[in-house]
Amino acid sequence: MIRKSLLLTVRMFTILLLLAGLFFILIIDDKPSVQRQVVVTPEHIERAKKTFDQYRQQAKQKLLSTIKIQPEDIDIATNYLAKHFINGDAHISMSQQQANIQASLPLPLPSQVRKGYINFEATIIETDALPQLQSVRIGHIPIPDFISQFLVTQSIQWLQNQPKYRNGIEAIKFVQIAPDALNVLYQWQGKFSLKIDNHFPVLSKSEQEKVYRYHLLLTQNHPKQTNQTLSQILQPLMQMAAYYSADNLAQKENRAAILAATLYIVGLPLKYLIPDADDWSRPYNQPVTLDGRQDFAQHFIVSAAITAYADTALSDAIGLYKEIEDKRSGSGFSFNDIAADRAGTRFGERATASQNEAIRLQQLIAQGLDDRDLMPPWTDLPEHLSKSEFRQHYGNFDTPAYHQLMKKIEWRVEALPFLH
Protein backbone atom coordinates (compact mmCIF):
# COMPACT_ATOMS: atom_id res chain seq x y z
CA MET A 1 0.00 0.00 0.00
CA ILE A 2 2.80 2.36 0.94
CA ARG A 3 4.66 1.46 -2.24
CA LYS A 4 1.61 2.21 -4.40
CA SER A 5 1.14 5.52 -2.64
CA LEU A 6 4.79 6.39 -3.22
CA LEU A 7 4.57 5.47 -6.91
CA LEU A 8 1.46 7.61 -7.28
CA THR A 9 3.24 10.54 -5.67
CA VAL A 10 6.23 10.14 -8.00
CA ARG A 11 3.95 9.99 -11.05
CA MET A 12 2.04 13.11 -9.97
CA PHE A 13 5.30 14.94 -9.34
CA THR A 14 6.59 13.86 -12.78
CA ILE A 15 3.40 15.08 -14.45
CA LEU A 16 3.69 18.43 -12.66
CA LEU A 17 7.28 18.76 -13.81
CA LEU A 18 6.27 18.00 -17.39
CA LEU A 19 3.45 20.55 -17.23
CA ALA A 20 5.80 23.14 -15.77
CA GLY A 21 8.31 22.44 -18.55
CA LEU A 22 5.59 22.72 -21.18
CA PHE A 23 4.39 26.00 -19.68
CA PHE A 24 7.97 27.29 -19.69
CA ILE A 25 8.40 26.36 -23.35
CA LEU A 26 5.12 28.03 -24.31
CA ILE A 27 5.82 31.37 -22.61
CA ILE A 28 9.48 31.69 -23.64
CA ASP A 29 10.27 33.02 -27.12
CA ASP A 30 13.59 33.08 -28.95
CA LYS A 31 13.09 36.65 -30.18
CA PRO A 32 11.55 39.77 -28.62
CA SER A 33 8.35 41.07 -30.19
CA VAL A 34 9.41 44.63 -29.30
CA GLN A 35 12.88 46.11 -29.80
CA ARG A 36 13.38 49.86 -29.57
CA GLN A 37 15.56 52.55 -28.11
CA VAL A 38 14.56 54.93 -25.33
CA VAL A 39 14.10 58.34 -26.93
CA VAL A 40 13.35 61.31 -24.69
CA THR A 41 13.54 64.82 -26.19
CA PRO A 42 13.33 68.29 -24.61
CA GLU A 43 9.85 68.62 -26.12
CA HIS A 44 8.72 65.56 -24.13
CA ILE A 45 10.17 67.04 -20.94
CA GLU A 46 8.42 70.34 -21.60
CA ARG A 47 5.04 68.69 -22.20
CA ALA A 48 5.42 66.56 -19.08
CA LYS A 49 6.26 69.64 -17.01
CA LYS A 50 3.24 71.55 -18.34
CA THR A 51 0.97 68.58 -17.64
CA PHE A 52 2.31 68.27 -14.11
CA ASP A 53 1.93 72.01 -13.45
CA GLN A 54 -1.65 71.91 -14.72
CA TYR A 55 -2.46 68.88 -12.58
CA ARG A 56 -0.86 70.42 -9.50
CA GLN A 57 -2.88 73.63 -9.69
CA GLN A 58 -6.19 71.89 -10.38
CA ALA A 59 -5.60 69.27 -7.71
CA LYS A 60 -4.93 72.01 -5.18
CA GLN A 61 -8.34 73.56 -5.96
CA LYS A 62 -10.07 70.14 -5.89
CA LEU A 63 -11.74 70.83 -9.22
CA LEU A 64 -13.28 68.20 -11.48
CA SER A 65 -10.74 68.42 -14.30
CA THR A 66 -9.38 66.63 -17.32
CA ILE A 67 -5.77 66.08 -18.25
CA LYS A 68 -5.02 65.40 -21.90
CA ILE A 69 -1.95 63.28 -22.64
CA GLN A 70 -0.64 62.75 -26.16
CA PRO A 71 -0.30 59.15 -27.42
CA GLU A 72 3.38 59.75 -28.25
CA ASP A 73 4.11 60.74 -24.65
CA ILE A 74 2.30 57.68 -23.29
CA ASP A 75 4.23 55.41 -25.65
CA ILE A 76 7.59 56.97 -24.75
CA ALA A 77 6.84 56.84 -21.02
CA THR A 78 5.73 53.19 -21.26
CA ASN A 79 8.92 52.20 -23.07
CA TYR A 80 11.07 54.23 -20.68
CA LEU A 81 9.53 52.58 -17.61
CA ALA A 82 9.87 49.12 -19.16
CA LYS A 83 13.54 49.74 -19.91
CA HIS A 84 14.27 51.29 -16.53
CA PHE A 85 12.48 48.83 -14.25
CA ILE A 86 12.59 45.47 -16.08
CA ASN A 87 15.27 46.07 -18.71
CA GLY A 88 12.65 45.41 -21.36
CA ASP A 89 11.04 47.19 -24.28
CA ALA A 90 7.42 48.25 -24.70
CA HIS A 91 5.12 49.88 -27.20
CA ILE A 92 1.59 51.20 -26.80
CA SER A 93 -0.73 52.32 -29.57
CA MET A 94 -4.14 53.93 -29.17
CA SER A 95 -7.34 53.76 -31.21
CA GLN A 96 -10.97 54.54 -30.49
CA GLN A 97 -11.86 53.33 -26.98
CA GLN A 98 -8.93 50.96 -26.73
CA ALA A 99 -5.15 50.74 -26.57
CA ASN A 100 -2.85 47.88 -27.46
CA ILE A 101 0.26 47.27 -25.39
CA GLN A 102 3.20 45.02 -26.28
CA ALA A 103 6.25 44.36 -24.14
CA SER A 104 9.31 42.12 -24.22
CA LEU A 105 11.38 41.10 -21.22
CA PRO A 106 14.77 39.42 -21.69
CA LEU A 107 15.37 36.47 -19.38
CA PRO A 108 18.73 35.98 -17.63
CA LEU A 109 19.26 32.52 -19.09
CA PRO A 110 22.77 31.04 -19.38
CA SER A 111 24.31 31.93 -22.73
CA GLN A 112 25.02 28.27 -23.50
CA VAL A 113 21.31 27.48 -23.20
CA ARG A 114 19.72 30.07 -25.48
CA LYS A 115 18.40 33.58 -25.50
CA GLY A 116 14.95 33.83 -24.04
CA TYR A 117 12.26 36.49 -23.92
CA ILE A 118 8.83 36.77 -22.39
CA ASN A 119 6.60 38.59 -24.87
CA PHE A 120 3.45 40.14 -23.48
CA GLU A 121 0.50 41.56 -25.37
CA ALA A 122 -2.83 42.91 -24.17
CA THR A 123 -5.67 45.23 -25.10
CA ILE A 124 -6.83 47.95 -22.70
CA ILE A 125 -10.54 48.67 -23.14
CA GLU A 126 -12.36 51.85 -22.16
CA THR A 127 -15.27 51.25 -19.75
CA ASP A 128 -17.66 53.39 -17.72
CA ALA A 129 -15.15 53.27 -14.88
CA LEU A 130 -11.44 52.42 -15.03
CA PRO A 131 -10.08 50.69 -18.17
CA GLN A 132 -9.96 46.89 -18.25
CA LEU A 133 -7.54 44.37 -19.69
CA GLN A 134 -8.62 41.81 -22.26
CA SER A 135 -7.03 39.54 -24.86
CA VAL A 136 -3.94 39.09 -22.69
CA ARG A 137 -1.30 36.80 -24.14
CA ILE A 138 1.99 35.75 -22.53
CA GLY A 139 4.20 34.05 -25.07
CA HIS A 140 1.99 31.53 -26.83
CA ILE A 141 -0.49 31.25 -23.97
CA PRO A 142 -3.71 33.31 -24.04
CA ILE A 143 -4.97 34.29 -20.60
CA PRO A 144 -8.77 34.13 -20.14
CA ASP A 145 -10.31 37.57 -19.70
CA PHE A 146 -11.94 36.69 -16.39
CA ILE A 147 -8.51 35.85 -14.91
CA SER A 148 -6.77 39.03 -16.11
CA GLN A 149 -9.71 41.22 -15.07
CA PHE A 150 -9.86 39.54 -11.66
CA LEU A 151 -6.14 40.20 -11.13
CA VAL A 152 -6.52 43.86 -12.15
CA THR A 153 -9.52 44.31 -9.84
CA GLN A 154 -7.63 42.75 -6.93
CA SER A 155 -4.62 44.96 -7.61
CA ILE A 156 -6.74 48.13 -7.61
CA GLN A 157 -8.44 47.08 -4.38
CA TRP A 158 -5.04 46.46 -2.81
CA LEU A 159 -3.85 49.93 -3.86
CA GLN A 160 -6.99 51.52 -2.45
CA ASN A 161 -6.22 49.90 0.89
CA GLN A 162 -2.79 51.55 0.95
CA PRO A 163 -3.02 55.10 2.40
CA LYS A 164 -0.32 56.53 0.11
CA TYR A 165 -2.09 55.31 -3.06
CA ARG A 166 -5.75 55.64 -2.05
CA ASN A 167 -6.25 59.31 -2.95
CA GLY A 168 -4.62 58.88 -6.34
CA ILE A 169 -6.79 55.88 -7.29
CA GLU A 170 -10.02 57.43 -6.00
CA ALA A 171 -9.30 60.73 -7.78
CA ILE A 172 -9.63 59.09 -11.23
CA LYS A 173 -13.26 59.22 -12.34
CA PHE A 174 -13.05 58.25 -15.99
CA VAL A 175 -10.42 57.47 -18.64
CA GLN A 176 -11.24 58.14 -22.28
CA ILE A 177 -9.06 56.45 -24.89
CA ALA A 178 -8.91 58.06 -28.33
CA PRO A 179 -6.47 57.99 -31.28
CA ASP A 180 -5.29 61.54 -30.56
CA ALA A 181 -5.25 61.62 -26.75
CA LEU A 182 -5.73 59.89 -23.43
CA ASN A 183 -8.18 62.04 -21.43
CA VAL A 184 -8.23 61.47 -17.68
CA LEU A 185 -11.13 62.96 -15.73
CA TYR A 186 -10.13 63.36 -12.09
CA GLN A 187 -10.99 65.19 -8.89
CA TRP A 188 -8.54 65.24 -6.01
CA GLN A 189 -10.26 65.00 -2.63
CA GLY A 190 -7.37 64.46 -0.25
CA LYS A 191 -5.07 66.98 1.35
CA PHE A 192 -2.78 68.73 -1.07
CA SER A 193 0.10 71.12 -0.49
CA LEU A 194 2.63 72.70 -2.81
CA LYS A 195 5.11 73.06 0.02
CA ILE A 196 8.31 71.10 0.00
CA ASP A 197 7.28 69.88 3.48
CA ASN A 198 5.27 67.23 1.66
CA HIS A 199 7.61 64.27 1.86
CA PHE A 200 8.18 62.08 -1.16
CA PRO A 201 9.70 58.84 0.21
CA VAL A 202 10.95 57.52 -3.12
CA LEU A 203 13.97 55.78 -1.58
CA SER A 204 13.86 52.48 0.24
CA LYS A 205 15.02 52.32 3.84
CA SER A 206 18.30 50.69 2.83
CA GLU A 207 18.93 53.44 0.26
CA GLN A 208 18.11 56.11 2.84
CA GLU A 209 20.68 54.59 5.20
CA LYS A 210 23.31 54.72 2.47
CA VAL A 211 22.55 58.35 1.62
CA TYR A 212 22.76 59.20 5.34
CA ARG A 213 26.32 57.87 5.51
CA TYR A 214 27.48 60.23 2.79
CA HIS A 215 25.37 63.10 4.09
CA LEU A 216 27.06 62.67 7.47
CA LEU A 217 30.48 62.73 5.81
CA LEU A 218 29.63 66.04 4.13
CA THR A 219 28.34 67.40 7.43
CA GLN A 220 31.42 66.46 9.46
CA ASN A 221 34.27 66.85 7.00
CA HIS A 222 33.49 70.21 5.43
CA PRO A 223 33.76 73.12 7.86
CA LYS A 224 32.83 76.65 6.88
CA GLN A 225 35.10 78.08 4.20
CA THR A 226 34.93 80.42 1.25
CA ASN A 227 34.16 77.77 -1.31
CA GLN A 228 34.81 74.17 -2.29
CA THR A 229 35.53 72.49 -5.57
CA LEU A 230 33.55 69.55 -6.90
CA SER A 231 36.67 67.38 -6.92
CA GLN A 232 37.19 68.12 -3.20
CA ILE A 233 33.62 67.03 -2.52
CA LEU A 234 33.72 63.85 -4.61
CA GLN A 235 37.05 62.40 -3.48
CA PRO A 236 36.16 61.57 0.17
CA LEU A 237 32.68 60.47 -0.88
CA MET A 238 34.03 57.97 -3.40
CA GLN A 239 36.68 56.79 -0.93
CA MET A 240 33.90 55.98 1.52
CA ALA A 241 31.95 54.30 -1.29
CA ALA A 242 34.99 52.10 -2.00
CA TYR A 243 35.16 51.07 1.66
CA TYR A 244 31.51 50.03 1.84
CA SER A 245 31.62 48.35 -1.56
CA ALA A 246 33.59 45.50 0.01
CA ASP A 247 30.28 44.17 1.38
CA ASN A 248 27.76 45.91 -0.89
CA LEU A 249 27.13 46.58 -4.56
CA ALA A 250 29.49 49.32 -5.67
CA GLN A 251 26.87 50.76 -8.06
CA LYS A 252 24.46 51.35 -5.18
CA GLU A 253 27.13 52.94 -3.01
CA ASN A 254 28.17 55.26 -5.83
CA ARG A 255 24.55 56.14 -6.52
CA ALA A 256 23.93 57.11 -2.88
CA ALA A 257 27.15 59.14 -2.75
CA ILE A 258 26.16 61.06 -5.91
CA LEU A 259 22.67 61.76 -4.56
CA ALA A 260 24.04 63.09 -1.25
CA ALA A 261 26.45 65.31 -3.17
CA THR A 262 23.65 66.56 -5.42
CA LEU A 263 21.40 67.64 -2.56
CA TYR A 264 24.38 69.28 -0.85
CA ILE A 265 25.57 71.19 -3.93
CA VAL A 266 22.14 72.28 -5.16
CA GLY A 267 21.03 73.18 -1.63
CA LEU A 268 17.89 71.03 -1.51
CA PRO A 269 16.75 69.78 1.91
CA LEU A 270 17.04 66.04 2.29
CA LYS A 271 13.51 65.80 3.68
CA TYR A 272 12.30 66.34 0.11
CA LEU A 273 13.28 62.72 -0.60
CA ILE A 274 13.73 61.21 2.85
CA PRO A 275 11.01 61.82 5.48
CA ASP A 276 13.29 61.11 8.45
CA ALA A 277 15.79 63.74 7.31
CA ASP A 278 14.13 66.38 9.51
CA ASP A 279 16.13 64.92 12.39
CA TRP A 280 19.44 64.71 10.52
CA SER A 281 22.28 67.10 11.15
CA ARG A 282 22.48 69.74 8.44
CA PRO A 283 25.65 70.66 6.56
CA TYR A 284 26.72 74.25 6.09
CA ASN A 285 26.03 74.80 2.40
CA GLN A 286 28.77 76.95 0.95
CA PRO A 287 29.22 77.40 -2.82
CA VAL A 288 30.73 74.44 -4.69
CA THR A 289 32.42 75.17 -8.01
CA LEU A 290 33.67 73.17 -10.97
CA ASP A 291 36.60 74.74 -12.79
CA GLY A 292 35.76 78.03 -11.09
CA ARG A 293 32.04 78.06 -11.94
CA GLN A 294 29.22 77.25 -9.52
CA ASP A 295 26.76 76.62 -12.36
CA PHE A 296 29.08 73.99 -13.86
CA ALA A 297 29.15 72.07 -10.55
CA GLN A 298 25.35 72.06 -10.41
CA HIS A 299 24.95 71.01 -14.05
CA PHE A 300 27.51 68.20 -13.62
CA ILE A 301 26.18 66.71 -10.40
CA VAL A 302 22.48 66.97 -11.31
CA SER A 303 23.11 65.19 -14.62
CA ALA A 304 25.17 62.55 -12.79
CA ALA A 305 22.32 61.94 -10.33
CA ILE A 306 19.65 61.77 -13.03
CA THR A 307 21.73 59.22 -14.92
CA ALA A 308 22.56 57.21 -11.79
CA TYR A 309 18.90 56.95 -10.83
CA ALA A 310 17.41 56.92 -14.33
CA ASP A 311 19.39 56.68 -17.54
CA THR A 312 21.44 58.66 -20.03
CA ALA A 313 18.57 59.45 -22.40
CA LEU A 314 16.55 61.16 -19.68
CA SER A 315 19.59 63.05 -18.39
CA ASP A 316 20.47 64.37 -21.85
CA ALA A 317 16.90 65.49 -22.50
CA ILE A 318 16.57 67.33 -19.19
CA GLY A 319 19.94 69.03 -19.66
CA LEU A 320 19.04 70.25 -23.13
CA TYR A 321 15.57 71.32 -21.97
CA LYS A 322 17.21 73.43 -19.25
CA GLU A 323 19.30 75.23 -21.86
CA ILE A 324 16.25 75.82 -24.06
CA GLU A 325 14.44 77.34 -21.09
CA ASP A 326 17.46 79.56 -20.34
CA LYS A 327 17.45 80.74 -23.93
CA ARG A 328 13.78 81.69 -23.63
CA SER A 329 13.96 83.29 -20.19
CA GLY A 330 16.99 85.51 -20.64
CA SER A 331 20.18 83.83 -19.41
CA GLY A 332 20.71 82.35 -22.86
CA PHE A 333 21.73 79.01 -24.35
CA SER A 334 25.20 77.95 -23.20
CA PHE A 335 27.16 75.18 -24.88
CA ASN A 336 29.60 75.09 -21.96
CA ASP A 337 26.68 74.18 -19.67
CA ILE A 338 25.89 71.37 -22.10
CA ALA A 339 29.51 70.24 -21.74
CA ALA A 340 29.09 70.11 -17.95
CA ASP A 341 25.81 68.22 -18.39
CA ARG A 342 27.42 65.66 -20.69
CA ALA A 343 30.43 65.19 -18.39
CA GLY A 344 28.09 64.62 -15.42
CA THR A 345 25.98 62.21 -17.44
CA ARG A 346 29.02 60.13 -18.37
CA PHE A 347 30.22 60.21 -14.74
CA GLY A 348 26.87 58.90 -13.49
CA GLU A 349 26.82 56.31 -16.25
CA ARG A 350 30.31 55.03 -15.44
CA ALA A 351 29.64 55.09 -11.69
CA THR A 352 26.71 52.67 -12.05
CA ALA A 353 27.46 50.73 -15.25
CA SER A 354 28.60 47.53 -13.53
CA GLN A 355 30.32 46.32 -10.37
CA ASN A 356 33.74 46.39 -12.05
CA GLU A 357 33.24 49.83 -13.61
CA ALA A 358 31.93 51.25 -10.34
CA ILE A 359 34.94 49.97 -8.39
CA ARG A 360 37.36 51.16 -11.07
CA LEU A 361 35.95 54.68 -10.84
CA GLN A 362 36.24 54.61 -7.05
CA GLN A 363 39.89 53.59 -7.26
CA LEU A 364 40.66 56.24 -9.87
CA ILE A 365 39.16 59.07 -7.83
CA ALA A 366 40.79 57.79 -4.61
CA GLN A 367 44.19 58.35 -6.25
CA GLY A 368 43.40 62.06 -6.50
CA LEU A 369 41.80 64.31 -9.09
CA ASP A 370 41.13 67.96 -9.73
CA ASP A 371 38.40 69.82 -11.56
CA ARG A 372 40.17 69.58 -14.91
CA ASP A 373 39.72 65.81 -14.68
CA LEU A 374 35.95 66.29 -14.49
CA MET A 375 35.21 69.23 -16.78
CA PRO A 376 36.26 69.29 -20.47
CA PRO A 377 37.82 72.46 -22.00
CA TRP A 378 35.04 75.00 -22.32
CA THR A 379 36.39 78.55 -22.67
CA ASP A 380 35.91 78.60 -26.47
CA LEU A 381 32.33 77.30 -26.31
CA PRO A 382 29.58 79.87 -26.95
CA GLU A 383 27.39 80.83 -24.00
CA HIS A 384 24.51 83.17 -23.10
CA LEU A 385 23.11 83.01 -26.63
CA SER A 386 19.71 84.65 -26.97
CA LYS A 387 17.01 82.99 -29.02
CA SER A 388 17.76 85.18 -32.03
CA GLU A 389 21.54 84.70 -31.72
CA PHE A 390 21.15 80.93 -31.46
CA ARG A 391 18.90 80.87 -34.52
CA GLN A 392 21.30 83.08 -36.48
CA HIS A 393 24.34 80.89 -35.84
CA TYR A 394 22.84 77.42 -35.42
CA GLY A 395 19.34 77.54 -36.88
CA ASN A 396 17.78 74.83 -34.70
CA PHE A 397 18.78 71.54 -33.12
CA ASP A 398 18.98 69.63 -36.39
CA THR A 399 21.55 71.59 -38.42
CA PRO A 400 25.15 70.72 -39.40
CA ALA A 401 26.50 73.66 -37.37
CA TYR A 402 24.77 72.51 -34.20
CA HIS A 403 25.74 68.86 -34.65
CA GLN A 404 29.35 69.78 -35.37
CA LEU A 405 29.66 71.72 -32.13
CA MET A 406 27.95 68.95 -30.17
CA LYS A 407 30.41 66.42 -31.63
CA LYS A 408 33.29 68.62 -30.46
CA ILE A 409 31.84 68.59 -26.96
CA GLU A 410 31.42 64.81 -27.06
CA TRP A 411 35.06 64.32 -28.15
CA ARG A 412 36.26 66.47 -25.27
CA VAL A 413 34.06 64.67 -22.75
CA GLU A 414 35.23 61.26 -23.95
CA ALA A 415 38.84 62.34 -23.38
CA LEU A 416 38.27 62.95 -19.65
CA PRO A 417 40.47 60.72 -17.43
CA PHE A 418 37.62 59.05 -15.54
CA LEU A 419 36.41 57.50 -18.79
CA HIS A 420 39.73 55.75 -19.49
N, C-alpha and C positions, 0 to 999 in steps of 0.2 A: 504494500500500500504506500509506504513511504517512498519506495523507488519510483512508483508511478507518478506520485505527486511531484517528485523531483524532476522527472522527465518532462512533465507538463509545464513546470516552471521554466525549464531550460528552453522548451519549444516556444513558449510565450515570449521569453526574453529575446530569442532569436528573431521571432516575427517582428517584435518592436524595433530591433536593430535594423532589420531589413526595411521597415517602413520609414525609419528615421533616415536611412541612407537614400531611399527613394525620394523623400521629401527634400533632402539636401541637394540631390541631383537636379530636381525640378526647379528649385529656386535659385540655383547658381548658374550664371551665364558666363560664357567665355569672353564676351565683349560687352562694353557698356552701351546702353541705349542712348545715353547723353554724354557728350564730350564737348566742353566749352571752357573758355577762359573767363576769369572774373574781370569785368570791365566796369569801372566806376569813374565817371567824369565829373568835372566841376559843376556841370549843369545838373547832374543827379544830386549832388550835395546841396546845391542851392534849392532845388525843389523840395528836398527832404526837410531842409531848414524852414522853408516857408510853410510847409504842411504842419510841422511841429509847432511853429509860432502861432499858427491859426488855431490849432487844437488847444494849445495852452491857454489862449485868451478865452476861447469859448467854454472850455471846461471850467475855468475860474468862475464864469458867470452862470454856470449850470444851465446853459441854453440847450434846447433841442436843435442839434446842428448836424450838418453833413460834411464829411471830408471826402474829397474827390482825389483818387490816386490813379495815376496813369498806368496802363498795362506794362509799359516798358520798365517803370520803376519797380513794380511788383515782381516782374521777371528777374531783374537784376538783383533785387534784394533776396529773392528765393535762392538764386544761384550762389550769391555771396554767403548766405547762411549755411547752405549745404556744404560749400567748400570749407568754410571756417570751422564748423562744428563736427562734421562727419567725413571731411576730406573727400566729399563727393561732388557731383555735378547735378544741376537741376534746371528744368525749364518749365515755365507755365505760360499757357496761352489762354486768352479769354474770348468767348463768343456770347451770344445772347442767353443770359440766365445760366450760364455754366462756364467753368474753367477746367482745363485739362492740365494735370501736373505729371511730369516725368522726372525721375531721379535715378541716379546710378551711384552705388556705393562700392568702392573697391574693397575686397576682403584681404586681410593679411595672411594669405596662404603661403606656404613655403614655395620658393621659386622653382624647385625641382618637381613640384606637383603640377601646378598650372596657375594661370592667372584666373581669378574669379571675381565676379561682380554680382551684386544683388540689384536687379533692375525693378523699379517700382513705377506703377502707373495708376492713376485714379482720376475720376471726374468729380468735380465739386459742383453741386447743384444748388441753385438759389431756391430758398423756401420762404414761407411766411415769417420764419424766425431766423435762426442762424443757419448758414449753409450746411449741407450734408454731403458725405462721401458716398459714392456709388461706383460700380464697375472697377473695384480695386483689383489689381493684379500684381503679385509678387513673383518675379521670374515667370515660370509657365503655369503658375497656380492662380486661378481666379478665386477671390475671397467673396463669399456670399454677402449681399448687401446688408442683411440683418446683423451679420457679425461685425462688419466695419462700422455700421451706424450705432450698434450697441457700444462698441469701444469708444467711439467719439462722444457719445452721450455720457458714458461713465467718466471720461476724461474731463469733460466740461463740469460735471457735478463735483468732481474732485477739486478742480480749480476754484469753484465757487465756495468750497468749504475752507479754502486757504485765505486768511484775511488779506494778504498782500496782493492777491489776484482778484478777489471778489468784486471790488468796485469796477475794475476794468472789464470783466466779463458782463456784469449787470448793466454797464453803461451802453453796450451795443444793443440797439433796438432792431436794426434791420440792415442787411447787406445786399446791395443790388449789384449784380454782375452784368456788365455790358461790354461790347467789343472795344469801346473807347475809354472806359473808366470803371474802377471799382468804387462805388459810392457807399460809404458807411454812415448810417444814421445813428447818432449816439447822444446820450445825455448823461453827463457826469453828476452823480448824486452825493458822492463822498466828500470828505474834506479835501481842499486843494489849496496849495500855497506856492507862490513863485519864489519864496525865500530859499536860500541855500541851506537853511536849517532842515529842510526836508531831506532825510538821509536816503541815499540810494545804495543799499548794501549789495553791490554787484560782485564783490569778492567773497570767496569762501573763507571760512575761519582760518584755514591753514595758510591761505594767501595773505590774509590780514596780518597773521603772525610774522610772516616773512617781511612784509612791508614795514612792520613795526621795528624790526631789527635795524633796517637801513635808515629809517626815520630817526631812531635813537642815535645812530652813529652820526648823522648830520647834526643832531641837537647837541651832542657832547663834544664833537671834535672840531666844530667851527665857531670859535668865539667871534665877538664883534670885531669887524675890521672894515677897511674902506670898500674893498670888493674882492671877489674870488673869481677864479677862472674855471671854466667847465672841466678842464683836465684835472684841476685840483680837487674838484668835487667827485669826479668819476673814479679816480685812482683808489682811494680807500674803500669806496663802495664795492668795486670789483675785486679788491683783495679779500674783503669779507665774503663776497659771493663765492670766491674760489675756496675759502675755508669751509663753508657750509655745503659746497658741492661734493665734498667727500662722501656725504651720506644722503644727498638729495640730488634731484635732477638739476644740472647746471643751468638749463634753459629757464626753469622756474625761478631760480635764484637771481639770474640776470634780469629777468622780467620784473621781479619785485624791486630790485635795486634801481632800475630805470624809472619805475613808477614813483618811488620815493623821491628820486632826484627831480622828476618832472614837477611834482607838487611843490617841492621846495623852491625850484627855480622860478616857476610861474607865479608862486605865491598863493596857491589855492589851499584852503583848509582841508585837512585830511578827512574831516567829518563828512565831506561831500561824497566820499566813496565808502568810508568806514564808520559806522555809527558809533563805535566805542571810542573814536578818536577824540571826543570831547575831553576825555580824561588824560590824554597823552600830553607829555611835555611838548612845548612848542619851540621850534628853532627860531633864532633871530634871522629874519630873512633880509640879507643884504644883497645888493646886485651881484649877479653872476654873469660874466662875459665870456664870449668865445672870440678869440682873436681881436679883442678890444671892443667888441660890440655886444651889448646886452640882448638886442633883438636876435642876433645869430644864435646865442645860447638857447633862447626860447624856441626858435624855429627848429634847431637841431634836436633838442630833448623831447619836444612834443611829437615830432615825426618819429623819433625812436620809440616812444611809448605807444603811439598808434600802431606802428608796425609790430611791436612786441606783443600787443594784445589783440591785434587784428591781422592785417596783412599789408603788403607793399602797395597793392592797387588802391586800397582805401587811403593810405597815408599820402600817396602821390596826389590823389584827387583833392584831398582836404588842403594840402599845401598849395596847390595851384588855385583852388577856390579862394583861399586867403589872399593871394596876390591879386586875383581879379577884383575882390572886394576892396582892397587897398587902392587899386587903380580907379575904382568908381568913387571912393569916399574922399580921396584927396592925398593920401600919402604916396600913392603911385605904385606901379608895378616894378618890382625889383628882382632882377635875375640873380643877384647875390643872395637874396633870401631863399630863392629856389635852390641855390647851391647848398645852403645850410640845411634846407629841408631834405634834399637828396642824400646828403652825408648822414643825417640823422636816421633816415629811412634805412640806409645800408647798414648802419651801426645796429639798429634794432633787429634787422634781418639776420645779421651775422651772430648777434648775441643769443638768438633763439632758434637758429637753423637746425642744430642737432647737438647732442651731448658733446661730441668731439669739438665742433666749431665753437660752442659756448665756452668750453674749458680753454681752448686755444686763445680766444679773445681775452679771457681773464688773465692768462699767463702773460700775454703781450702787454696789457695795460699795467700789470703788476711790476713789470720791468722799468716803467716810467714812460711818460708821454707828455707832450705839451700841446697847446691849442693848434699848432700847425699840423699836428698829426691827425686832427679831427676835422679841420676846416680846409677845403681846397682853396687855391689862390682865387681871389675875388675882386681885387681892386680895379681890374679893367672891365668888370661886368656892369652893364647899365643898371641904374636904380632910379627910383622915384619918377618913373615915366608916367605921365598923365595918359588918359585914354586917347587923346588925339596924337600925342607923341608916340605911343605904342603902335597905333594904327598906321602912322606915317612911316615908321621904320620896319615894322614887322607884320603889318596887315592884320592877321588874326593868328590863331593857334594852329593853323594848318598850312603854313607857307614855308618855302625853303629857308628864308632868313631866320625864322623862329626855330625851325628844326636844326639848323646848323649851329646856332648858339646853344641849344639844349644838348646837342652832341658834345660840344666843347665842355660843357659842365659835367656831363657824364664821364668823359675821359679823365677829367681832373679828379672827380670823386673816386673813380676806380683805381687811381694811383695812390690813394691814401694808405698809409702803412697798415692800418688795422684790417685791411682787406687782402693782405698778402702774407 
